[in-house]
Each structure stands twice: as C-alpha cells, then as structure tokens.
Amino acid sequence: METISYRVTGMTCAGCARAMTRALTAQGASAPAEIDLAQGRVTVAGLDDRQVQAAAEAAGFVYVGRAA
C-alpha cells in the first residue's frame, strides 16, 4: 500500500502526535502513521486525501495538503 506524506499544522507536542494518530486510526489507516512535529508532516498508508483532512480537523489541526 502506498505511503503518502501530508502537511498538517498546529501539532506541537507528543500529545498532538497521539491525537493525530488516533484520528488517523479512526479513519481506517492501514499502518501506524509517522508524525514529524518539527516539519508538520504526517506520513500514512491506506487513506485518501479527504480522510486525512477529516482526521486532521477532528483532532483540531489544520490540513494543508500533500507534502512536496
């Protein structure tokens, strides 16, 4: 399954990473997500753009889009 990276802003701590991971899991992520707080990057497999956006917003963060 393809792994895609996304830009998500507003994540600043380990609690934020846990909240984002829980939200991605609730959307059906097929593997644990990688959260890079410093870069504001979420890397995940098994979700489409809309699902990642929904997860970010549910966790209280701002979905920016796919990372370059």
N, CA, C, O and CB atoms as a CASP TS submission, in Angstrom:
PFRMAT TS
TARGET T0000
AUTHOR 0000-0000-0000
METHOD Language model
MODEL 1
PARENT N/A
ATOM      1  N   MET     1       0.848  -1.178   0.000  1.00  0.00           N
ATOM      2  CA  MET     1       0.000   0.000   0.000  1.00  0.00           C
ATOM      3  C   MET     1       0.895   1.242   0.000  1.00  0.00           C
ATOM      4  O   MET     1       1.912   1.296   0.691  1.00  0.00           O
ATOM      5  CB  MET     1      -0.965  -0.003   1.228  1.00  0.00           C
ATOM      6  N   GLU     2       0.494   2.223  -0.781  1.00  0.00           N
ATOM      7  CA  GLU     2       1.284   3.443  -0.937  1.00  0.00           C
ATOM      8  C   GLU     2       1.255   4.301   0.325  1.00  0.00           C
ATOM      9  O   GLU     2       0.209   4.490   0.946  1.00  0.00           O
ATOM     10  CB  GLU     2       0.772   4.250  -2.123  1.00  0.00           C
ATOM     11  N   THR     3       2.420   4.810   0.684  1.00  0.00           N
ATOM     12  CA  THR     3       2.549   5.725   1.812  1.00  0.00           C
ATOM     13  C   THR     3       2.645   7.141   1.259  1.00  0.00           C
ATOM     14  O   THR     3       3.434   7.408   0.352  1.00  0.00           O
ATOM     15  CB  THR     3       3.796   5.374   2.695  1.00  0.00           C
ATOM     16  N   ILE     4       1.840   8.047   1.806  1.00  0.00           N
ATOM     17  CA  ILE     4       1.802   9.436   1.334  1.00  0.00           C
ATOM     18  C   ILE     4       2.037  10.369   2.508  1.00  0.00           C
ATOM     19  O   ILE     4       1.565  10.114   3.616  1.00  0.00           O
ATOM     20  CB  ILE     4       0.447   9.759   0.642  1.00  0.00           C
ATOM     21  N   SER     5       2.770  11.454   2.264  1.00  0.00           N
ATOM     22  CA  SER     5       3.030  12.462   3.288  1.00  0.00           C
ATOM     23  C   SER     5       2.135  13.675   3.062  1.00  0.00           C
ATOM     24  O   SER     5       1.878  14.080   1.929  1.00  0.00           O
ATOM     25  CB  SER     5       4.517  12.879   3.281  1.00  0.00           C
ATOM     26  N   TYR     6       1.672  14.236   4.162  1.00  0.00           N
ATOM     27  CA  TYR     6       0.784  15.395   4.147  1.00  0.00           C
ATOM     28  C   TYR     6       1.314  16.455   5.086  1.00  0.00           C
ATOM     29  O   TYR     6       1.996  16.145   6.063  1.00  0.00           O
ATOM     30  CB  TYR     6      -0.651  14.999   4.538  1.00  0.00           C
ATOM     31  N   ARG     7       1.001  17.710   4.791  1.00  0.00           N
ATOM     32  CA  ARG     7       1.326  18.818   5.691  1.00  0.00           C
ATOM     33  C   ARG     7       0.116  19.083   6.566  1.00  0.00           C
ATOM     34  O   ARG     7      -0.998  19.269   6.076  1.00  0.00           O
ATOM     35  CB  ARG     7       1.739  20.103   4.898  1.00  0.00           C
ATOM     36  N   VAL     8       0.355  19.099   7.874  1.00  0.00           N
ATOM     37  CA  VAL     8      -0.689  19.381   8.870  1.00  0.00           C
ATOM     38  C   VAL     8      -0.074  20.337   9.878  1.00  0.00           C
ATOM     39  O   VAL     8       0.949  20.017  10.483  1.00  0.00           O
ATOM     40  CB  VAL     8      -1.226  18.054   9.573  1.00  0.00           C
ATOM     41  N   THR     9      -0.677  21.501  10.071  1.00  0.00           N
ATOM     42  CA  THR     9      -0.119  22.476  11.001  1.00  0.00           C
ATOM     43  C   THR     9      -0.862  22.456  12.326  1.00  0.00           C
ATOM     44  O   THR     9      -2.011  22.022  12.412  1.00  0.00           O
ATOM     45  CB  THR     9      -0.164  23.874  10.396  1.00  0.00           C
ATOM     46  N   GLY    10      -0.179  22.934  13.355  1.00  0.00           N
ATOM     47  CA  GLY    10      -0.774  23.051  14.674  1.00  0.00           C
ATOM     48  C   GLY    10      -0.333  21.967  15.643  1.00  0.00           C
ATOM     49  O   GLY    10      -0.661  22.035  16.828  1.00  0.00           O
ATOM     50  N   MET    11       0.399  20.975  15.171  1.00  0.00           N
ATOM     51  CA  MET    11       0.883  19.906  16.050  1.00  0.00           C
ATOM     52  C   MET    11       2.190  20.365  16.682  1.00  0.00           C
ATOM     53  O   MET    11       3.143  20.702  15.979  1.00  0.00           O
ATOM     54  CB  MET    11       1.080  18.559  15.262  1.00  0.00           C
ATOM     55  N   THR    12       2.232  20.377  18.022  1.00  0.00           N
ATOM     56  CA  THR    12       3.417  20.914  18.694  1.00  0.00           C
ATOM     57  C   THR    12       4.035  19.993  19.741  1.00  0.00           C
ATOM     58  O   THR    12       5.136  20.264  20.221  1.00  0.00           O
ATOM     59  CB  THR    12       3.068  22.197  19.340  1.00  0.00           C
ATOM     60  N   CYS    13       3.345  18.906  20.104  1.00  0.00           N
ATOM     61  CA  CYS    13       3.855  18.092  21.205  1.00  0.00           C
ATOM     62  C   CYS    13       3.479  16.621  21.007  1.00  0.00           C
ATOM     63  O   CYS    13       2.765  16.264  20.070  1.00  0.00           O
ATOM     64  CB  CYS    13       3.311  18.608  22.552  1.00  0.00           C
ATOM     65  N   ALA    14       3.978  15.786  21.912  1.00  0.00           N
ATOM     66  CA  ALA    14       3.688  14.354  21.838  1.00  0.00           C
ATOM     67  C   ALA    14       2.192  14.082  21.959  1.00  0.00           C
ATOM     68  O   ALA    14       1.681  13.149  21.340  1.00  0.00           O
ATOM     69  CB  ALA    14       4.445  13.602  22.935  1.00  0.00           C
ATOM     70  N   GLY    15       1.491  14.881  22.743  1.00  0.00           N
ATOM     71  CA  GLY    15       0.042  14.726  22.862  1.00  0.00           C
ATOM     72  C   GLY    15      -0.651  15.002  21.537  1.00  0.00           C
ATOM     73  O   GLY    15      -1.626  14.335  21.189  1.00  0.00           O
ATOM     74  N   CYS    16      -0.151  15.979  20.801  1.00  0.00           N
ATOM     75  CA  CYS    16      -0.696  16.278  19.471  1.00  0.00           C
ATOM     76  C   CYS    16      -0.477  15.092  18.532  1.00  0.00           C
ATOM     77  O   CYS    16      -1.372  14.715  17.776  1.00  0.00           O
ATOM     78  CB  CYS    16      -0.040  17.555  18.884  1.00  0.00           C
ATOM     79  N   ALA    17       0.711  14.513  18.589  1.00  0.00           N
ATOM     80  CA  ALA    17       1.013  13.363  17.735  1.00  0.00           C
ATOM     81  C   ALA    17       0.088  12.196  18.072  1.00  0.00           C
ATOM     82  O   ALA    17      -0.398  11.514  17.169  1.00  0.00           O
ATOM     83  CB  ALA    17       2.490  12.940  17.894  1.00  0.00           C
ATOM     84  N   ARG    18      -0.158  11.963  19.346  1.00  0.00           N
ATOM     85  CA  ARG    18      -1.078  10.884  19.748  1.00  0.00           C
ATOM     86  C   ARG    18      -2.492  11.161  19.266  1.00  0.00           C
ATOM     87  O   ARG    18      -3.173  10.254  18.786  1.00  0.00           O
ATOM     88  CB  ARG    18      -1.074  10.711  21.275  1.00  0.00           C
ATOM     89  N   ALA    19      -2.941  12.405  19.390  1.00  0.00           N
ATOM     90  CA  ALA    19      -4.289  12.767  18.943  1.00  0.00           C
ATOM     91  C   ALA    19      -4.420  12.566  17.433  1.00  0.00           C
ATOM     92  O   ALA    19      -5.437  12.056  16.963  1.00  0.00           O
ATOM     93  CB  ALA    19      -4.614  14.233  19.320  1.00  0.00           C
ATOM     94  N   MET    20      -3.412  12.958  16.681  1.00  0.00           N
ATOM     95  CA  MET    20      -3.450  12.797  15.230  1.00  0.00           C
ATOM     96  C   MET    20      -3.423  11.323  14.862  1.00  0.00           C
ATOM     97  O   MET    20      -4.143  10.898  13.959  1.00  0.00           O
ATOM     98  CB  MET    20      -2.274  13.533  14.570  1.00  0.00           C
ATOM     99  N   THR    21      -2.614  10.550  15.541  1.00  0.00           N
ATOM    100  CA  THR    21      -2.542   9.113  15.279  1.00  0.00           C
ATOM    101  C   THR    21      -3.884   8.440  15.549  1.00  0.00           C
ATOM    102  O   THR    21      -4.330   7.602  14.766  1.00  0.00           O
ATOM    103  CB  THR    21      -1.447   8.467  16.135  1.00  0.00           C
ATOM    104  N   ARG    22      -4.524   8.804  16.651  1.00  0.00           N
ATOM    105  CA  ARG    22      -5.851   8.244  16.967  1.00  0.00           C
ATOM    106  C   ARG    22      -6.868   8.611  15.891  1.00  0.00           C
ATOM    107  O   ARG    22      -7.672   7.774  15.481  1.00  0.00           O
ATOM    108  CB  ARG    22      -6.338   8.746  18.345  1.00  0.00           C
ATOM    109  N   ALA    23      -6.832   9.851  15.440  1.00  0.00           N
ATOM    110  CA  ALA    23      -7.777  10.301  14.421  1.00  0.00           C
ATOM    111  C   ALA    23      -7.550   9.576  13.094  1.00  0.00           C
ATOM    112  O   ALA    23      -8.510   9.233  12.404  1.00  0.00           O
ATOM    113  CB  ALA    23      -7.659  11.814  14.220  1.00  0.00           C
ATOM    114  N   LEU    24      -6.297   9.343  12.737  1.00  0.00           N
ATOM    115  CA  LEU    24      -5.992   8.613  11.508  1.00  0.00           C
ATOM    116  C   LEU    24      -6.440   7.157  11.615  1.00  0.00           C
ATOM    117  O   LEU    24      -6.964   6.589  10.657  1.00  0.00           O
ATOM    118  CB  LEU    24      -4.489   8.683  11.202  1.00  0.00           C
ATOM    119  N   THR    25      -6.232   6.567  12.775  1.00  0.00           N
ATOM    120  CA  THR    25      -6.668   5.188  13.000  1.00  0.00           C
ATOM    121  C   THR    25      -8.185   5.085  12.895  1.00  0.00           C
ATOM    122  O   THR    25      -8.705   4.121  12.334  1.00  0.00           O
ATOM    123  CB  THR    25      -6.193   4.687  14.378  1.00  0.00           C
ATOM    124  N   ALA    26      -8.891   6.065  13.427  1.00  0.00           N
ATOM    125  CA  ALA    26     -10.355   6.081  13.351  1.00  0.00           C
ATOM    126  C   ALA    26     -10.834   6.177  11.905  1.00  0.00           C
ATOM    127  O   ALA    26     -11.926   5.709  11.582  1.00  0.00           O
ATOM    128  CB  ALA    26     -10.917   7.251  14.168  1.00  0.00           C
ATOM    129  N   GLN    27     -10.021   6.783  11.030  1.00  0.00           N
ATOM    130  CA  GLN    27     -10.371   6.889   9.614  1.00  0.00           C
ATOM    131  C   GLN    27     -10.033   5.612   8.845  1.00  0.00           C
ATOM    132  O   GLN    27     -10.423   5.464   7.687  1.00  0.00           O
ATOM    133  CB  GLN    27      -9.652   8.076   8.986  1.00  0.00           C
ATOM    134  N   GLY    28      -9.305   4.684   9.489  1.00  0.00           N
ATOM    135  CA  GLY    28      -9.001   3.410   8.845  1.00  0.00           C
ATOM    136  C   GLY    28      -7.593   3.270   8.308  1.00  0.00           C
ATOM    137  O   GLY    28      -7.364   2.463   7.407  1.00  0.00           O
ATOM    138  N   ALA    29      -6.643   4.027   8.830  1.00  0.00           N
ATOM    139  CA  ALA    29      -5.252   3.904   8.383  1.00  0.00           C
ATOM    140  C   ALA    29      -4.808   2.450   8.518  1.00  0.00           C
ATOM    141  O   ALA    29      -5.103   1.793   9.517  1.00  0.00           O
ATOM    142  CB  ALA    29      -4.314   4.845   9.203  1.00  0.00           C
ATOM    143  N   SER    30      -4.100   1.953   7.508  1.00  0.00           N
ATOM    144  CA  SER    30      -3.732   0.541   7.491  1.00  0.00           C
ATOM    145  C   SER    30      -2.453   0.240   8.262  1.00  0.00           C
ATOM    146  O   SER    30      -2.149  -0.927   8.511  1.00  0.00           O
ATOM    147  CB  SER    30      -3.575   0.081   6.075  1.00  0.00           C
ATOM    148  N   ALA    31      -1.713   1.247   8.639  1.00  0.00           N
ATOM    149  CA  ALA    31      -0.470   1.074   9.396  1.00  0.00           C
ATOM    150  C   ALA    31      -0.290   2.293  10.285  1.00  0.00           C
ATOM    151  O   ALA    31      -0.885   3.340  10.030  1.00  0.00           O
ATOM    152  CB  ALA    31       0.766   0.882   8.443  1.00  0.00           C
ATOM    153  N   PRO    32       0.519   2.170  11.320  1.00  0.00           N
ATOM    154  CA  PRO    32       0.753   3.342  12.171  1.00  0.00           C
ATOM    155  C   PRO    32       1.324   4.513  11.359  1.00  0.00           C
ATOM    156  O   PRO    32       2.184   4.326  10.499  1.00  0.00           O
ATOM    157  CB  PRO    32       1.713   2.981  13.322  1.00  0.00           C
ATOM    158  N   ALA    33       0.840   5.691  11.643  1.00  0.00           N
ATOM    159  CA  ALA    33       1.309   6.894  10.948  1.00  0.00           C
ATOM    160  C   ALA    33       2.638   7.349  11.538  1.00  0.00           C
ATOM    161  O   ALA    33       2.937   7.101  12.707  1.00  0.00           O
ATOM    162  CB  ALA    33       0.259   8.031  11.043  1.00  0.00           C
ATOM    163  N   GLU    34       3.418   8.012  10.712  1.00  0.00           N
ATOM    164  CA  GLU    34       4.634   8.676  11.177  1.00  0.00           C
ATOM    165  C   GLU    34       4.302  10.156  11.284  1.00  0.00           C
ATOM    166  O   GLU    34       3.841  10.771  10.323  1.00  0.00           O
ATOM    167  CB  GLU    34       5.863   8.418  10.206  1.00  0.00           C
ATOM    168  N   ILE    35       4.540  10.719  12.458  1.00  0.00           N
ATOM    169  CA  ILE    35       4.253  12.135  12.698  1.00  0.00           C
ATOM    170  C   ILE    35       5.576  12.858  12.934  1.00  0.00           C
ATOM    171  O   ILE    35       6.320  12.511  13.851  1.00  0.00           O
ATOM    172  CB  ILE    35       3.281  12.324  13.918  1.00  0.00           C
ATOM    173  N   ASP    36       5.868  13.856  12.113  1.00  0.00           N
ATOM    174  CA  ASP    36       7.067  14.684  12.268  1.00  0.00           C
ATOM    175  C   ASP    36       6.599  16.059  12.725  1.00  0.00           C
ATOM    176  O   ASP    36       6.163  16.876  11.914  1.00  0.00           O
ATOM    177  CB  ASP    36       7.905  14.772  10.923  1.00  0.00           C
ATOM    178  N   LEU    37       6.693  16.310  14.024  1.00  0.00           N
ATOM    179  CA  LEU    37       6.210  17.572  14.587  1.00  0.00           C
ATOM    180  C   LEU    37       6.985  18.767  14.057  1.00  0.00           C
ATOM    181  O   LEU    37       6.394  19.802  13.751  1.00  0.00           O
ATOM    182  CB  LEU    37       6.299  17.537  16.101  1.00  0.00           C
ATOM    183  N   ALA    38       8.296  18.637  13.945  1.00  0.00           N
ATOM    184  CA  ALA    38       9.134  19.755  13.517  1.00  0.00           C
ATOM    185  C   ALA    38       8.797  20.202  12.094  1.00  0.00           C
ATOM    186  O   ALA    38       8.830  21.395  11.792  1.00  0.00           O
ATOM    187  CB  ALA    38      10.607  19.370  13.604  1.00  0.00           C
ATOM    188  N   GLN    39       8.479  19.262  11.236  1.00  0.00           N
ATOM    189  CA  GLN    39       8.181  19.569   9.837  1.00  0.00           C
ATOM    190  C   GLN    39       6.688  19.730   9.571  1.00  0.00           C
ATOM    191  O   GLN    39       6.292  20.136   8.479  1.00  0.00           O
ATOM    192  CB  GLN    39       8.734  18.485   8.947  1.00  0.00           C
ATOM    193  N   GLY    40       5.855  19.412  10.572  1.00  0.00           N
ATOM    194  CA  GLY    40       4.413  19.469  10.362  1.00  0.00           C
ATOM    195  C   GLY    40       3.980  18.485   9.298  1.00  0.00           C
ATOM    196  O   GLY    40       3.168  18.804   8.429  1.00  0.00           O
ATOM    197  N   ARG    41       4.530  17.285   9.376  1.00  0.00           N
ATOM    198  CA  ARG    41       4.315  16.278   8.340  1.00  0.00           C
ATOM    199  C   ARG    41       3.720  15.010   8.945  1.00  0.00           C
ATOM    200  O   ARG    41       4.147  14.539   9.998  1.00  0.00           O
ATOM    201  CB  ARG    41       5.634  15.958   7.615  1.00  0.00           C
ATOM    202  N   VAL    42       2.734  14.480   8.253  1.00  0.00           N
ATOM    203  CA  VAL    42       2.091  13.225   8.627  1.00  0.00           C
ATOM    204  C   VAL    42       2.274  12.276   7.452  1.00  0.00           C
ATOM    205  O   VAL    42       1.913  12.613   6.325  1.00  0.00           O
ATOM    206  CB  VAL    42       0.561  13.425   8.985  1.00  0.00           C
ATOM    207  N   THR    43       2.829  11.095   7.699  1.00  0.00           N
ATOM    208  CA  THR    43       3.005  10.097   6.657  1.00  0.00           C
ATOM    209  C   THR    43       2.170   8.888   7.028  1.00  0.00           C
ATOM    210  O   THR    43       2.299   8.338   8.122  1.00  0.00           O
ATOM    211  CB  THR    43       4.506   9.716   6.473  1.00  0.00           C
ATOM    212  N   VAL    44       1.305   8.477   6.097  1.00  0.00           N
ATOM    213  CA  VAL    44       0.333   7.435   6.409  1.00  0.00           C
ATOM    214  C   VAL    44       0.011   6.617   5.155  1.00  0.00           C
ATOM    215  O   VAL    44       0.124   7.107   4.032  1.00  0.00           O
ATOM    216  CB  VAL    44      -0.955   8.054   6.997  1.00  0.00           C
ATOM    217  N   ALA    45      -0.390   5.370   5.370  1.00  0.00           N
ATOM    218  CA  ALA    45      -0.815   4.494   4.274  1.00  0.00           C
ATOM    219  C   ALA    45      -2.273   4.104   4.475  1.00  0.00           C
ATOM    220  O   ALA    45      -2.754   4.003   5.603  1.00  0.00           O
ATOM    221  CB  ALA    45       0.082   3.225   4.189  1.00  0.00           C
ATOM    222  N   GLY    46      -2.957   3.890   3.375  1.00  0.00           N
ATOM    223  CA  GLY    46      -4.308   3.364   3.448  1.00  0.00           C
ATOM    224  C   GLY    46      -5.420   4.388   3.528  1.00  0.00           C
ATOM    225  O   GLY    46      -6.582   4.019   3.695  1.00  0.00           O
ATOM    226  N   LEU    47      -5.092   5.673   3.414  1.00  0.00           N
ATOM    227  CA  LEU    47      -6.114   6.719   3.456  1.00  0.00           C
ATOM    228  C   LEU    47      -5.999   7.605   2.235  1.00  0.00           C
ATOM    229  O   LEU    47      -4.921   7.746   1.657  1.00  0.00           O
ATOM    230  CB  LEU    47      -5.991   7.557   4.738  1.00  0.00           C
ATOM    231  N   ASP    48      -7.120   8.205   1.844  1.00  0.00           N
ATOM    232  CA  ASP    48      -7.055   9.189   0.768  1.00  0.00           C
ATOM    233  C   ASP    48      -6.988  10.593   1.374  1.00  0.00           C
ATOM    234  O   ASP    48      -7.064  10.763   2.591  1.00  0.00           O
ATOM    235  CB  ASP    48      -8.283   9.055  -0.185  1.00  0.00           C
ATOM    236  N   ASP    49      -6.845  11.577   0.513  1.00  0.00           N
ATOM    237  CA  ASP    49      -6.671  12.962   0.966  1.00  0.00           C
ATOM    238  C   ASP    49      -7.827  13.419   1.862  1.00  0.00           C
ATOM    239  O   ASP    49      -7.606  14.066   2.886  1.00  0.00           O
ATOM    240  CB  ASP    49      -6.551  13.898  -0.239  1.00  0.00           C
ATOM    241  N   ARG    50      -9.047  13.081   1.474  1.00  0.00           N
ATOM    242  CA  ARG    50     -10.224  13.512   2.256  1.00  0.00           C
ATOM    243  C   ARG    50     -10.227  12.905   3.656  1.00  0.00           C
ATOM    244  O   ARG    50     -10.617  13.562   4.621  1.00  0.00           O
ATOM    245  CB  ARG    50     -11.520  13.126   1.526  1.00  0.00           C
ATOM    246  N   GLN    51      -9.793  11.656   3.763  1.00  0.00           N
ATOM    247  CA  GLN    51      -9.753  11.009   5.069  1.00  0.00           C
ATOM    248  C   GLN    51      -8.693  11.641   5.963  1.00  0.00           C
ATOM    249  O   GLN    51      -8.920  11.818   7.160  1.00  0.00           O
ATOM    250  CB  GLN    51      -9.485   9.514   4.912  1.00  0.00           C
ATOM    251  N   VAL    52      -7.556  11.978   5.403  1.00  0.00           N
ATOM    252  CA  VAL    52      -6.503  12.635   6.187  1.00  0.00           C
ATOM    253  C   VAL    52      -6.979  14.017   6.618  1.00  0.00           C
ATOM    254  O   VAL    52      -6.746  14.424   7.756  1.00  0.00           O
ATOM    255  CB  VAL    52      -5.181  12.742   5.370  1.00  0.00           C
ATOM    256  N   GLN    53      -7.636  14.736   5.727  1.00  0.00           N
ATOM    257  CA  GLN    53      -8.172  16.048   6.088  1.00  0.00           C
ATOM    258  C   GLN    53      -9.190  15.914   7.218  1.00  0.00           C
ATOM    259  O   GLN    53      -9.161  16.695   8.169  1.00  0.00           O
ATOM    260  CB  GLN    53      -8.817  16.728   4.862  1.00  0.00           C
ATOM    261  N   ALA    54     -10.079  14.946   7.126  1.00  0.00           N
ATOM    262  CA  ALA    54     -11.085  14.734   8.170  1.00  0.00           C
ATOM    263  C   ALA    54     -10.425  14.394   9.497  1.00  0.00           C
ATOM    264  O   ALA    54     -10.859  14.872  10.546  1.00  0.00           O
ATOM    265  CB  ALA    54     -12.055  13.618   7.764  1.00  0.00           C
ATOM    266  N   ALA    55      -9.386  13.577   9.463  1.00  0.00           N
ATOM    267  CA  ALA    55      -8.675  13.208  10.690  1.00  0.00           C
ATOM    268  C   ALA    55      -8.007  14.423  11.312  1.00  0.00           C
ATOM    269  O   ALA    55      -8.091  14.631  12.523  1.00  0.00           O
ATOM    270  CB  ALA    55      -7.630  12.123  10.402  1.00  0.00           C
ATOM    271  N   ALA    56      -7.338  15.233  10.480  1.00  0.00           N
ATOM    272  CA  ALA    56      -6.656  16.422  10.991  1.00  0.00           C
ATOM    273  C   ALA    56      -7.653  17.372  11.640  1.00  0.00           C
ATOM    274  O   ALA    56      -7.414  17.876  12.737  1.00  0.00           O
ATOM    275  CB  ALA    56      -5.895  17.139   9.863  1.00  0.00           C
ATOM    276  N   GLU    57      -8.765  17.614  10.965  1.00  0.00           N
ATOM    277  CA  GLU    57      -9.765  18.536  11.505  1.00  0.00           C
ATOM    278  C   GLU    57     -10.420  17.982  12.768  1.00  0.00           C
ATOM    279  O   GLU    57     -10.702  18.737  13.699  1.00  0.00           O
ATOM    280  CB  GLU    57     -10.831  18.831  10.454  1.00  0.00           C
ATOM    281  N   ALA    58     -10.665  16.671  12.810  1.00  0.00           N
ATOM    282  CA  ALA    58     -11.258  16.059  14.000  1.00  0.00           C
ATOM    283  C   ALA    58     -10.328  16.179  15.207  1.00  0.00           C
ATOM    284  O   ALA    58     -10.782  16.301  16.345  1.00  0.00           O
ATOM    285  CB  ALA    58     -11.583  14.584  13.734  1.00  0.00           C
ATOM    286  N   ALA    59      -9.014  16.142  14.940  1.00  0.00           N
ATOM    287  CA  ALA    59      -8.031  16.246  16.021  1.00  0.00           C
ATOM    288  C   ALA    59      -7.720  17.698  16.379  1.00  0.00           C
ATOM    289  O   ALA    59      -6.975  17.957  17.324  1.00  0.00           O
ATOM    290  CB  ALA    59      -6.748  15.529  15.629  1.00  0.00           C
ATOM    291  N   GLY    60      -8.290  18.653  15.626  1.00  0.00           N
ATOM    292  CA  GLY    60      -8.093  20.064  15.941  1.00  0.00           C
ATOM    293  C   GLY    60      -6.927  20.725  15.234  1.00  0.00           C
ATOM    294  O   GLY    60      -6.452  21.774  15.668  1.00  0.00           O
ATOM    295  N   PHE    61      -6.458  20.120  14.143  1.00  0.00           N
ATOM    296  CA  PHE    61      -5.322  20.667  13.404  1.00  0.00           C
ATOM    297  C   PHE    61      -5.780  21.168  12.030  1.00  0.00           C
ATOM    298  O   PHE    61      -6.932  20.984  11.635  1.00  0.00           O
ATOM    299  CB  PHE    61      -4.207  19.599  13.248  1.00  0.00           C
ATOM    300  N   VAL    62      -4.853  21.803  11.318  1.00  0.00           N
ATOM    301  CA  VAL    62      -5.155  22.360  10.004  1.00  0.00           C
ATOM    302  C   VAL    62      -4.493  21.521   8.930  1.00  0.00           C
ATOM    303  O   VAL    62      -3.268  21.403   8.880  1.00  0.00           O
ATOM    304  CB  VAL    62      -4.692  23.827   9.906  1.00  0.00           C
ATOM    305  N   TYR    63      -5.312  20.941   8.075  1.00  0.00           N
ATOM    306  CA  TYR    63      -4.841  20.168   6.928  1.00  0.00           C
ATOM    307  C   TYR    63      -4.416  21.138   5.844  1.00  0.00           C
ATOM    308  O   TYR    63      -5.201  21.996   5.442  1.00  0.00           O
ATOM    309  CB  TYR    63      -5.941  19.191   6.405  1.00  0.00           C
ATOM    310  N   VAL    64      -3.177  21.017   5.361  1.00  0.00           N
ATOM    311  CA  VAL    64      -2.670  21.903   4.320  1.00  0.00           C
ATOM    312  C   VAL    64      -2.719  21.209   2.953  1.00  0.00           C
ATOM    313  O   VAL    64      -3.041  21.843   1.948  1.00  0.00           O
ATOM    314  CB  VAL    64      -1.229  22.347   4.647  1.00  0.00           C
ATOM    315  N   GLY    65      -2.407  19.934   2.915  1.00  0.00           N
ATOM    316  CA  GLY    65      -2.409  19.173   1.660  1.00  0.00           C
ATOM    317  C   GLY    65      -1.238  18.227   1.605  1.00  0.00           C
ATOM    318  O   GLY    65      -0.507  18.050   2.579  1.00  0.00           O
ATOM    319  N   ARG    66      -1.074  17.625   0.451  1.00  0.00           N
ATOM    320  CA  ARG    66       0.047  16.699   0.278  1.00  0.00           C
ATOM    321  C   ARG    66       1.369  17.443   0.381  1.00  0.00           C
ATOM    322  O   ARG    66       1.506  18.570  -0.094  1.00  0.00           O
ATOM    323  CB  ARG    66      -0.050  15.970  -1.075  1.00  0.00           C
ATOM    324  N   ALA    67       2.336  16.790   1.010  1.00  0.00           N
ATOM    325  CA  ALA    67       3.673  17.376   1.140  1.00  0.00           C
ATOM    326  C   ALA    67       4.421  17.178  -0.164  1.00  0.00           C
ATOM    327  O   ALA    67       4.232  16.178  -0.856  1.00  0.00           O
ATOM    328  CB  ALA    67       4.458  16.745   2.329  1.00  0.00           C
ATOM    329  N   ALA    68       5.260  18.123  -0.488  1.00  0.00           N
ATOM    330  CA  ALA    68       6.054  18.052  -1.724  1.00  0.00           C
ATOM    331  C   ALA    68       7.182  17.048  -1.581  1.00  0.00           C
ATOM    332  O   ALA    68       7.956  16.851  -2.518  1.00  0.00           O
ATOM    333  CB  ALA    68       6.624  19.434  -2.086  1.00  0.00           C
TER
END
